[in-house]
Amino acid sequence: MRLDSRSRLVVLGVLVVASVVALALLLVRPLLASDPVVQAAEALPGTVVRVSYTDWAQVQQAADGASVGTGSSDEQVEDFLDRAFEEDLIGSSSLASSFPGLEENFGVTPLDAEWEVYGQAPEGSVAVLRFSDDVDLDEVEGRFEGLGYEAPESGAGEGGTWIGEVDQVAGLPGPLTQVQENLAVLPDEHLMLMGDDPEFVDRAVDVVRGDEEGLDEVPGIGSLLGELEEPAVATVWVGDFACEELAMSQADPSDVVEGERLVDEAGGVNPLTGLAFAESADAELRFVFAFDSSEDASEDLQPRTDLASGPAAGQGGSFADRFEITSSTADGPLVTMIAKPVDGQVLADVGQGPVLFATC
């Protein structure tokens, strides 16, 4: 069948429109996930090995901070942060200690944001705040030059990284940290990025724009994060980094021997390929372990559960004093334990090594 000239023009027009749409999708990589913690992973470089996530909207609700925000008194903010800390909701935040400095210098705090994610990699670290739609990030970026940051070559409004110096940032009204040494703003995505290394901040910007692989593209990380079910706070160890940071080898020699004995009694464990600890706004705990295979996960279901219910070699006392496991399941390459706190700040406690039930 041959097309007349009008039909050919229509077909050509459709193809042009389709090509433009496809090109736009390639040039812009908006944060597409509906799950906020997965969305946060879309903003981090794929080399990140440790992730700290805080859903500030949930934290405000859980810690009675709905009326607290930019413009609140220092006492109101401090009282809110104290409540959130006591409820184990901000211990992993990279920005919780910088509220006064953030407001004084940039005019915003995490209370203006939906979530915060902090990613650490061997070559640098970056904190990302996803702000609510009514925050004017152009106005925020307009403050940077006056604060002494060196403007990017592309100028303001282009997503380039503003570079600061240690002494310059230390001289600003504080407290601020090395996380605020380098800054970038992406108004269309409602993101502000901060980091200790300008090149690493550049890379995070490239990830958001789709020019570099993000953490969400690392094999297995999507299913691991999805199992957390929109937490208020979470810490994630990527790949086998949990085996390094939480290793029992960090414990005193006598605790190492005790840990080895307990692991042997439990039946041994397989290596981890990922780990996440999370807590919801209503204080439900989740411990998610990732393995190479469903067979490894099934084999580790009972030993890991037994270890998480017994003595806490290297930390003192027992895990049963800290939390009560209400369910433990294996699904594919993941083992998920659901628990409720018994006493104290569980994540702040067991999120630091050595952790027997997370050992490799």
C-alpha positions as CSV (number, residue, x, y, z in Angstrom):
1,M,0.0,0.0,0.0
2,R,1.4,3.4,-0.9
3,L,0.8,6.5,1.2
4,D,-0.3,9.8,-0.4
5,S,1.6,13.0,0.5
6,R,-0.8,13.9,3.3
7,S,-0.6,10.5,5.0
8,R,3.2,10.6,4.8
9,L,3.2,14.0,6.5
10,V,1.0,12.7,9.3
11,V,3.2,9.6,9.8
12,L,6.3,11.9,9.8
13,G,4.7,14.2,12.3
14,V,3.9,11.2,14.6
15,L,7.5,9.9,14.4
16,V,8.9,13.4,15.1
17,V,6.7,13.8,18.2
18,A,7.6,10.2,19.4
19,S,11.3,11.0,18.9
20,V,11.1,14.2,20.9
21,V,9.3,12.5,23.7
22,A,11.9,9.7,23.8
23,L,14.8,12.2,23.7
24,A,13.2,14.1,26.6
25,L,13.0,10.9,28.6
26,L,16.7,10.2,27.9
27,L,17.9,13.7,28.8
28,V,15.9,14.1,32.0
29,R,15.8,11.3,34.6
30,P,13.2,12.5,37.1
31,L,12.9,10.6,40.4
32,L,10.3,8.1,39.1
33,A,9.7,5.7,42.0
34,S,6.6,6.2,44.0
35,D,8.2,4.7,47.1
36,P,10.2,7.6,48.7
37,V,13.1,5.4,49.9
38,V,13.6,4.0,46.4
39,Q,13.2,7.5,45.0
40,A,16.0,8.6,47.3
41,A,18.2,5.9,45.9
42,E,17.7,7.3,42.4
43,A,19.6,10.4,43.5
44,L,22.7,8.6,44.7
45,P,25.7,7.4,42.7
46,G,26.0,3.7,42.2
47,T,29.2,3.5,44.1
48,V,27.5,4.3,47.4
49,V,28.1,1.6,50.0
50,R,26.1,3.0,53.0
51,V,22.8,4.9,52.9
52,S,21.1,6.8,55.7
53,Y,17.5,7.7,55.0
54,T,15.1,10.0,56.9
55,D,11.5,10.6,56.0
56,W,11.1,14.1,57.6
57,A,7.4,14.2,56.9
58,Q,6.9,11.0,58.9
59,V,9.3,12.1,61.6
60,Q,7.4,15.4,62.1
61,Q,4.1,13.5,62.4
62,A,5.5,10.8,64.7
63,A,7.4,13.3,67.0
64,D,4.6,15.9,67.3
65,G,6.4,18.4,65.1
66,A,3.6,19.3,62.6
67,S,3.6,22.9,63.8
68,V,7.4,23.2,63.8
69,G,9.2,24.6,60.8
70,T,11.3,27.4,59.4
71,G,10.7,30.5,61.6
72,S,10.0,28.4,64.7
73,S,12.0,29.4,67.8
74,D,15.2,27.6,68.6
75,E,13.5,26.1,71.7
76,Q,10.6,24.7,69.6
77,V,13.0,23.1,67.1
78,E,15.2,21.7,69.9
79,D,12.3,20.3,71.7
80,F,11.1,18.6,68.5
81,L,14.5,17.2,67.7
82,D,14.8,15.9,71.3
83,R,11.5,14.0,70.9
84,A,12.5,12.6,67.5
85,F,15.9,11.5,68.9
86,E,14.3,9.8,71.9
87,E,11.9,7.9,69.5
88,D,15.0,6.7,67.5
89,L,13.9,8.6,64.4
90,I,16.9,10.9,63.6
91,G,20.0,9.1,64.8
92,S,21.1,8.4,61.2
93,S,20.4,11.9,59.8
94,S,23.5,13.8,58.5
95,L,21.7,17.1,59.0
96,A,19.9,16.9,62.3
97,S,22.7,18.7,64.1
98,S,22.8,21.5,61.6
99,F,19.3,22.9,61.8
100,P,20.2,26.4,63.1
101,G,23.0,26.8,60.5
102,L,20.9,25.6,57.6
103,E,18.1,28.0,58.5
104,E,20.4,30.9,59.1
105,N,22.5,30.5,55.9
106,F,20.2,28.9,53.4
107,G,16.7,29.7,54.7
108,V,15.6,26.1,54.8
109,T,15.8,23.1,57.1
110,P,14.9,19.4,56.7
111,L,11.5,20.3,58.1
112,D,10.8,22.0,54.7
113,A,11.7,18.7,53.0
114,E,9.9,15.4,52.3
115,W,13.0,13.3,52.8
116,E,16.7,13.3,53.3
117,V,19.2,10.7,52.1
118,Y,22.9,10.5,52.9
119,G,25.1,8.3,50.8
120,Q,28.7,7.4,51.6
121,A,31.1,6.0,49.1
122,P,34.9,5.4,49.2
123,E,35.4,8.6,47.1
124,G,33.0,10.9,48.9
125,S,29.6,11.5,50.5
126,V,26.5,13.4,49.5
127,A,23.3,14.5,51.4
128,V,20.2,15.1,49.3
129,L,17.1,16.9,50.5
130,R,13.9,16.5,48.5
131,F,11.8,19.6,49.3
132,S,8.1,20.1,49.1
133,D,6.9,21.8,45.9
134,D,6.3,25.2,47.6
135,V,10.0,25.8,48.5
136,D,11.7,28.3,46.2
137,L,15.1,26.7,45.5
138,D,16.1,29.5,43.1
139,E,15.9,31.8,46.1
140,V,18.0,29.3,48.2
141,E,20.7,29.1,45.5
142,G,20.7,32.9,45.3
143,R,22.2,33.0,48.8
144,F,25.3,30.9,48.0
145,E,27.5,33.6,46.4
146,G,26.9,36.0,49.3
147,L,28.0,33.2,51.7
148,G,31.3,32.9,50.0
149,Y,30.8,29.8,47.8
150,E,32.6,29.8,44.4
151,A,30.0,29.8,41.6
152,P,30.0,27.0,39.0
153,E,31.3,27.8,35.5
154,S,27.8,27.4,34.2
155,G,26.5,30.0,36.7
156,A,23.4,29.8,38.9
157,G,20.3,27.9,37.8
158,E,22.1,25.2,35.8
159,G,22.6,22.6,38.5
160,G,26.3,23.2,38.8
161,T,28.2,22.7,42.1
162,W,29.0,25.7,44.3
163,I,32.4,25.1,45.9
164,G,33.2,26.1,49.5
165,E,36.3,26.0,51.6
166,V,36.8,24.4,55.1
167,D,37.6,27.8,56.7
168,Q,34.8,29.6,54.8
169,V,32.1,27.2,55.9
170,A,33.4,27.0,59.4
171,G,33.1,30.8,59.6
172,L,29.4,30.8,58.7
173,P,26.7,30.9,61.4
174,G,26.5,27.4,62.6
175,P,26.7,24.7,63.3
176,L,27.5,23.4,59.9
177,T,29.7,20.4,58.9
178,Q,31.8,19.3,56.0
179,V,28.6,18.1,54.4
180,Q,27.8,21.7,53.6
181,E,31.2,22.5,51.9
182,N,29.8,21.9,48.4
183,L,26.3,22.6,47.2
184,A,24.1,22.1,44.2
185,V,20.4,22.9,43.5
186,L,18.0,21.2,41.0
187,P,14.8,23.3,41.2
188,D,12.8,21.2,38.7
189,E,13.4,18.1,40.8
190,H,13.0,20.0,44.1
191,L,16.5,18.8,45.2
192,M,19.3,20.4,47.1
193,L,22.6,18.4,47.3
194,M,25.4,18.9,49.8
195,G,28.7,17.0,50.0
196,D,32.3,16.9,51.2
197,D,33.7,16.5,47.7
198,P,32.7,18.7,44.8
199,E,33.3,16.0,42.2
200,F,31.1,13.6,44.1
201,V,28.3,16.2,44.2
202,D,28.7,16.6,40.5
203,R,28.3,12.9,40.1
204,A,25.1,12.9,42.1
205,V,23.7,15.7,39.9
206,D,24.7,13.5,36.8
207,V,22.8,10.6,38.4
208,V,19.6,12.7,38.7
209,R,20.0,13.9,35.2
210,G,20.4,10.3,33.9
211,D,24.0,10.7,32.8
212,E,25.4,8.2,35.4
213,E,24.2,5.0,37.0
214,G,22.3,5.5,40.2
215,L,22.2,3.3,43.3
216,D,18.8,2.1,42.3
217,E,20.3,0.4,39.3
218,V,22.7,-1.7,41.4
219,P,21.5,-5.3,41.2
220,G,19.2,-6.4,44.1
221,I,19.0,-3.0,45.7
222,G,15.5,-2.3,44.4
223,S,14.0,-5.4,46.0
224,L,15.9,-4.8,49.2
225,L,14.6,-1.2,49.5
226,G,11.1,-2.2,48.5
227,E,10.9,-4.7,51.4
228,L,11.2,-1.7,53.8
229,E,7.7,-0.5,53.0
230,E,8.2,3.3,53.2
231,P,10.1,3.6,56.5
232,A,10.4,6.7,58.6
233,V,14.2,6.0,59.0
234,A,16.5,3.4,57.5
235,T,20.1,2.4,57.2
236,V,21.2,0.3,54.2
237,W,24.5,-1.4,53.6
238,V,25.1,-2.1,49.9
239,G,26.7,-5.3,48.7
240,D,29.0,-6.9,51.3
241,F,29.8,-3.6,53.1
242,A,27.8,-4.8,56.1
243,C,30.3,-7.6,56.4
244,E,33.0,-5.0,56.8
245,E,31.3,-2.3,58.9
246,L,29.3,-4.7,61.3
247,A,31.9,-7.4,61.4
248,M,32.4,-9.4,64.6
249,S,36.1,-9.0,64.0
250,Q,35.8,-5.5,65.5
251,A,34.8,-7.0,68.8
252,D,37.2,-7.8,71.7
253,P,38.9,-11.2,71.3
254,S,36.8,-12.9,74.0
255,D,33.6,-11.6,72.2
256,V,34.9,-12.9,68.9
257,V,35.2,-16.4,70.3
258,E,31.8,-16.2,71.9
259,G,30.3,-14.9,68.6
260,E,31.9,-17.8,66.7
261,R,30.5,-20.3,69.2
262,L,27.0,-18.8,68.9
263,V,27.1,-18.8,65.1
264,D,28.2,-22.5,65.1
265,E,25.4,-23.4,67.5
266,A,22.9,-21.7,65.2
267,G,24.1,-23.7,62.3
268,G,26.3,-21.2,60.5
269,V,25.5,-18.4,58.2
270,N,25.9,-17.4,54.5
271,P,27.6,-14.2,53.3
272,L,25.3,-11.1,52.9
273,T,25.0,-9.2,49.6
274,G,23.0,-6.4,51.2
275,L,21.4,-5.4,54.5
276,A,18.9,-2.9,55.7
277,F,17.6,-1.9,59.1
278,A,14.5,0.3,59.3
279,E,11.8,1.7,61.6
280,S,8.3,2.9,60.7
281,A,6.6,5.9,62.3
282,D,4.6,3.5,64.5
283,A,7.9,1.9,65.8
284,E,7.8,-1.3,63.7
285,L,11.3,-2.5,63.1
286,R,12.4,-4.3,59.9
287,F,15.7,-6.1,59.4
288,V,16.2,-7.2,55.8
289,F,19.1,-9.5,54.7
290,A,20.0,-10.1,51.1
291,F,21.8,-13.2,49.8
292,D,23.2,-14.5,46.6
293,S,20.3,-17.0,46.2
294,S,16.9,-18.1,47.5
295,E,18.7,-21.2,48.8
296,D,21.1,-19.2,50.9
297,A,18.2,-17.1,52.3
298,S,16.2,-20.2,53.2
299,E,19.3,-21.7,54.9
300,D,19.8,-18.5,56.9
301,L,16.2,-17.9,58.0
302,Q,16.4,-19.9,61.2
303,P,20.1,-19.2,62.1
304,R,19.7,-15.4,61.7
305,T,16.5,-15.5,63.7
306,D,18.1,-17.5,66.5
307,L,21.1,-15.1,66.6
308,A,18.8,-12.1,66.7
309,S,17.0,-13.6,69.7
310,G,20.0,-14.5,71.8
311,P,23.1,-13.0,73.4
312,A,24.5,-9.8,71.8
313,A,28.2,-10.7,71.8
314,G,30.3,-7.6,71.3
315,Q,27.5,-5.3,72.4
316,G,26.5,-6.7,75.7
317,G,23.3,-8.1,77.1
318,S,21.0,-9.8,74.6
319,F,19.0,-8.8,71.6
320,A,15.9,-10.0,73.3
321,D,16.4,-7.1,75.8
322,R,16.3,-4.7,72.9
323,F,13.6,-6.0,70.6
324,E,11.1,-8.8,70.2
325,I,10.8,-10.6,66.8
326,T,7.2,-11.0,65.7
327,S,7.8,-12.6,62.3
328,S,10.7,-13.9,60.2
329,T,10.3,-15.0,56.6
330,A,12.4,-15.9,53.6
331,D,11.2,-14.7,50.2
332,G,13.5,-15.3,47.2
333,P,17.0,-14.0,48.1
334,L,15.7,-12.0,51.1
335,V,15.1,-12.7,54.7
336,T,12.9,-10.2,56.5
337,M,12.5,-10.0,60.3
338,I,9.8,-7.8,61.8
339,A,10.2,-6.7,65.4
340,K,9.0,-4.3,68.0
341,P,11.3,-2.4,70.4
342,V,11.4,-3.5,74.0
343,D,13.5,-0.7,75.4
344,G,15.7,2.1,74.2
345,Q,16.8,3.2,70.8
346,V,17.2,0.0,68.9
347,L,18.4,1.3,65.5
348,A,21.0,3.6,67.1
349,D,22.2,0.6,69.1
350,V,22.2,-2.3,66.7
351,G,23.1,-0.1,63.7
352,Q,26.7,0.1,65.0
353,G,29.1,-2.8,64.8
354,P,29.8,-5.4,65.7
355,V,26.3,-7.0,65.2
356,L,26.2,-10.7,65.7
357,F,23.0,-11.4,63.7
358,A,24.4,-9.4,60.8
359,T,27.7,-11.2,60.7
360,C,29.2,-12.8,57.6
